[in-house]
Amino acid sequence: MVCTNIPGLFGITNSNRDFTKADAWGKNQFNSSFPVALACYLYDKNLKAIYIKSDETAKAIIEYINISDVFNINPLNENVYYAFETPFTPFQKYVVGSLPRNDISIIDLNADKCISSLEIKLTALPDNATCLLTDDKYGSEIVVRPDTIVYLACSFIEMFNGNQTEIYELISGVSNKISDWTQAKNILPFINEICSAIHKIIKDKNKTQFPIILNPIWKTKGKRPQLADNCLDVFIWSNLGMISLFMPHINSEISSISRHTRSVVWLFKMLSDYANDGKFNGAKIIDELSYNTKNDKAFATSGIRTNYLMRCNELTAPRIRKHEIKNIIHGGGQNLLSPERRFDAIIYNSPDLFEEELG
C-alpha cells in the first residue's frame, strides 16, 4: 500500500478528478470516488466483493466476485483510467440522442477503450426502516435513478450482442398487444405478461449477466452517528440480480402503477423499441410514461427488502474496519471534505440543548 503526503484515494492514480483540490472532495464527488478506492483496497487485500446475481428463475443468489472481474481490468494497473460522471460509449449505439452519464466508466489506456461502467450506490447500514432491529436484520435503502434504467436496458441488449430479432422473439408476444403506453389503464392488464417476458430473458441469458451496480455499505452503531468497528464492505449487483429490487411477483394483483412497477414498464418499453427500431429513446420513454408520478427517481427499496436480498455474514460484520479508512484516504484528504451542515443533525448531536437550566 502506498501512502503519500498528497491528498488522494487508494488506487485512483489516473482519473478525471484532481484530488489535490477541495472541489474533488465535495459530497457528490466523494460519494462516487471513495467507493472506487474502497473496491481497489478490497482487491489489494485479496478480498472478493459480494455478488448478487439472479438464478434462472429470477431469484437473487449471492456469490463472490473479484474486483478485477467487475472492472474488467486489474484495478491497480497503471493503464487503468477512472472516468467519473462519464457516459459508457459502447452503449451509445443502442440509444437515440445522448447516452446519460454513468457514475464511473473505466478505460484501459493501453487498449484505448472503455471496458466497464457502473452505477455507484454508497449506502448507510442500517436505514430508518431497520435501525431498531438486530444487526442481522439491518438493511440499506437503495435509491435508483431513471438513468440507471437506461443503462439496465442497454445491458440487456448487450447480453444479446445487439441482436434485435432474438429480443423481438422473446418479448413481442406482449409488446404487440399494447397500443398506448402512456395510460396506466392500458398497461395494468399486461403487467404480469411483461414480467413473464423479462423472466424469459433472465432464464435465456442467465449465464451472460454482468455487474452493473457498485454498492458499498458503511455501517453505524444503530442510528448513532458513529461508525461500527467493522464498518465497510462492497456489494455488487449484476444487471439480472438488480431486477429483484423492483420486479413485482408474477401473478400478483396490481391495481396501480407504483414506482417499482413503472421501472419494469420503462425497461420493457426500451427493449420493445429496440427490438422494433434498433434503438430506443430512454429520455422520451421516461418523460412520457410517468403515470402521474414524478421522475426524480426510478424507485427506492427499503432496508427490509434489501436485507432479504443481501443477507450474508459480510452484511452483519463488514470486513473492512474503521481504522483502515486511513489506508484508503491519503495525504490529509479527509481535511478537504465538506459535509453538509444539517440542522437536524446538529440538534441530534447537541443533547445539552434539552438539559434543564438550573436556577
N, C-alpha and C positions, 0 to 999 in steps of 0.2 A: 504494500500500500504506500502510495506516495503522497505525502502531505507537504504543502508549501506555505509560504507566508503571503501568498497572493490569494485573495478571495476566489473560491471556486467550489465545484461539486465533484465528488468522486467519479472518475471515469469519463467525464464530459470534457474532452480536450478540444475537439473540433465541433463548433456549433455556431448558430446564428445569434447567439446571446453572449454578451460580454459581461461575465460575472465579476469583473472588477468595478462595474458601475452599479450604483444603487438601483437604477431602473430595472435591472435584471432580477432583483430580489423582491419586487412587488408581489402582492398576494397572488394575482392571476398567473404570473410567470413562475413563481416559486412552486406553486401547486402542480405544475407540469414538469418543471426541471428536477425537483427533488425526487419524484418517483423514478425518473430515468436513472438518476445517480444511485438510488436505492437498489434498483434492479442490477446495475453494474456491480454494486457492492455484494449483492447476493451471489452473483456469478463468481466474484473474486474469492468468496468463502466456500466455493464448491457446493452451494446450495441451489436446489431447483425451486422454481415457483410452483405454487399450487394451481393446477389447470382444471378449469370447469368446462367440460365438454358435454356433448349430447350422445346418448346411445342411439341405436336405430329406431327406438320407439319414442324419441324426443324427450327422454328422461335425462335429467342432468346427472353426470357422474364426475367424480373427482380423480384426477391423475396428477402427475408431476411433469414439469417441462423445463428444460434447460433454457436459460435466458438467451443463449446463442440461437436456439430454435425459434424463439419469439421474435428476435431481431433479425434473424437470417444472416447473422454475422457474429463473430466474437465481439462482444460489446466493448472490449478494451483494445481492439485492433486499432492501430494507428491510422488506418484508412477509413474508419467509420466516421460519419458526419451526422450530427443530430440537428435536423431542421425542424424547429418548433413552429407551431402555427402555420403549417405549410401543406398545400394540397398534395395528395399522393398521385402523382402524374400518371402512373399506369392505369388508373381508373378513369381518366378523363374521357377515354374513347367510349365509355358507356353512357355518358350523360349529355344532355342538351344544356348549353350555357356553361358557366364556370363551375368547376367542382369546388365544394366547400373546403375550407382549410381543416386539417385534422391536427390534433394536439402535437403529434410527433410523426414525422416522416424520416426514415433512416436511409441514408445514402452510402453506398460503397464507392468511395472516391477512386479506388483502383479500377473498378469497372465502369465508373461514371454513370450510375443508375440508382433509382430509388428501389429499395429491396423490401421494405416493410413499412407499415403505418399503423398507428394505434390511437384510439381514444384513451385518455387518461382520467381515471376516477380515483382521487385521493380521498378516502372516506374515513370518517371517525367511527370508532367502535367503543362503546355502544351508541346507538342513536336514541332519540327520545322514546321510541316505542319499546325499547328493550333494556333501558338503563336500570330499571328496578328489578330485573330478573337476575338469575345466577349467571356466572361467567360463561358457562357452556351454552347459554341461550342468547348471548349478546349477538347483535347483528348491526350492519351498517346500512343506512339508507343510500340507495343508488339512484341518482337523477340522470336521465339520458336526454340529450339534446335532439331536436329534429334532424340536424345534420348527420347525427350518428346513424339514423335510419337510412339515409342516402348511402353512407359507407357500407352499411349492412347489406343493402340491396346489391351494391357493386360487388361485395364479397361473394354473394350468392352467384351472381353472374360469372365471376371469376372461377368458381368451382366447376362451372360448365364450360370453361375456356371460351366464354362468349357465344356458345352455340345457341342461337335463337330457337331453332327447331326443337331441340331437346327440352328447352324450358317450356315452349309452347305446348308440347305434348303432355307435360305434367300438369299444367295449370289451365289450359284453355277450356276444359270442361265446365268450370265455374265462371271464369272471366267473361266468357261469351254470353252468359246469362244476364249480365248486369249492363244496362243501357245508360243509366245515370248514376255516377259515383258520388255526386255531390249531396244527395239527400240520404239522411240516415235511414229513412223508412225503406229505401230501395236496397240498402246494404244489409240491414239486420237479418233478413231471411236467409242470407248466404254466408253468415259469419262462420258457421260450423263447416261448411264446404270449403271456405277459404283456409281455415285452419287445417283441414284434412289435406288440402293440396300442399300446404307448407310441410306437413308431416311427410308427405310423399318425397319431397325434396330432401328432407333430413335423412330419410331412410336410404334414398338413392345415392346421396353424396356424403354419407357419414364419414367415409374414410378420407375425404379431402377437406374436412373442416380445418380452419386455421385461426390463430389468435387475432382478436380484434380490439379487446379492451385490456389495458394495463390498470389493475385495480389494487394499489397498495392500501393497507389499513394501518391506522395509528390508534392504539388502544389507550384509553384513560382509565382512571380508577372510578368507575361508575360515571356520574355526572360531574365529578370534581375536575377542575382544570389542571390535573396532574397526570403525567404520563405513567402508565403501568411500567414496572421494571422490564417486562417483556412486552414491547410496545409496537414493533414494526414487522410487517411481512408483506409479501407480494402474491396477489392472486391474478390469474389471467383467465379471461373469458374467451372461448372460441366463438366464432360467428354463429354456430349452431347452438352452443351452450347458452349464449345470450338470450336465445328465444325463450328460455324458461323464465326470464324476468318479466315477460309481458304477455305471453301467449295464454289465452283462456283455455280451460279444459274443453276438449271436444265433447259435443253433445250437451254442453251446459246451456241453460236457458239465459239468453242475453236479451234484455229488453231495451237497453240503451247503449250508446257507444261511449265507453269510458276512454280515458287517455290510452290505457293499455290496449284496448281493442282497436282504437284508431291507429295505433302504431302498427298493428297487424295489417290493417287495411292499407296504410301507406306502403308498407313493404310489398304487399301483394300487388298493388296497383303499379308500383315501379317495375316489378318483374313482368307484369302483364304488358305494360307499354313497351318494355324492352323486347319481349317475345314477339310483339306485333310490328314494332318500328325499328328495332336495332339500337334504340337509345331511349332514355326516359328523362323527363324534366322534373327533377326532385323538388325544386323550389315551387314549381307550379302545383304539383300534387299536394304538397304540404299546405300551400295557401288556399287551394280550392276545396280540399277535403278537411275542413276544420270542424265541422259538425257542431258549431256554436261553442267551441271550446278554444281558449287562447292557445297560440302556438309557441309560447315562451319556452316550453319544454315538451318533449315527446311524452314522457311518463316519469313517475317516481315510484320506486319499490321500497317498502319499509324494511327495517331490520328483521322483523318477524319472518318475512318471506325469504330474505337473503340468508338468514341463519340456516334455514332449512336447506338451501342450495349449497352453502359454503361450509357447512359444519364439518370440522376436522380438528385434529389436535392443534394445528397452527392457528386456527381462529381463536381457540381458547387461550393458547400460550404462544403468541408470535415469537419467532426465533431470534429476531434482532432486538438486543437490549438497549435501553435508553442511553447507557454510557457509550454505546458505539456510534451515536449520532455525530460525535466529534470526528469520527473517521470518514464521515460522508460529507460534512460541511467543513471546508478548509479555509485557512488563512483569515479567520475572523469574519467569514461571510455572514455569520449569524448577526453581527452588528449592523449589517446593511438591511436586515429585514425591517419591514414597515407594516406591522399588522394593523388591522382595523381597530379603531377605538370605539367600542360599542358600549353604549350607556348601560344596557342590561348586564354586560359582563363586568363593568366597573362596580355596579351595585352588588352583584353577586359576590364579588371578591372584596367587598368592604363591609364585613359584618358589624364593624363598630358603628355604622350609621344607625343601627337599630338597638344600640345599647341605651338603657335608660340613663338620663343625665342625673347626677347627684345634686342635691341641694336645691 
